[in-house]
């Protein structure tokens, strides 16, 4: 069965995520790796920014749209 473009894209991201998880496990162990992945999932679910750049952009946008 041929995968759709979206499914191929998702598979590619899953491979990248697996590579990152394996690297974290090798360097810092399973506990850290699981915690980091769960915390990332929590931030995604809550709509929180995942990087300082994203947080700064969100703050700048909030300030520019706030009434003066």
C-alpha positions, 0 to 999 in steps of 0.5 A: 500500500502506498503511503500518502504524502502526509503519512510519509511526512509524519513517518519522517518526523517520527524517525527524527524524534526517535533519533533525538530520543536515542541520543538523549538516552545515550547521553542522559538516560531514560528518565531524562529522555522520558521527562523531556518528551512528556514535558514537550507534549505537555507544552504542545497540549497547553499551547505554550512556546517550545523555544525562547524565540517562540516565547519572545515572538509570542510576547512581542505579539501580545504587547503589540496587540494590547490596548495602549 
